[in-house]
Amino acid sequence: MIDDDTHDKLTKAYLEYFKANESYESRKSHRTHAASRRWLREIRTLAKERMIEIHDSYTAKKEAEKKGK
């Protein structure tokens, strides 16, 4: 089985948040409140991880270009 990369995990987390938020908006209970916030925390964590991946990839590309000149 192929593991999802961070971008895929981020997309799936957003879709789960979207569902949780819809539930929260229709039924403002403790459970729906907690679920919405849990998915928002997961999105924040994955977004930070993805930012680092993008930056590292960009930096590596720039370093490779410098060495190639």
ABEGO torsion letter per residue (X at the ends): XBBBBAAAAAAAAAAAAAAAAAAAAABBBAAAAAAAAAAAAAAAAAAAAAAAAAAAAAAAAAAAAAAAX
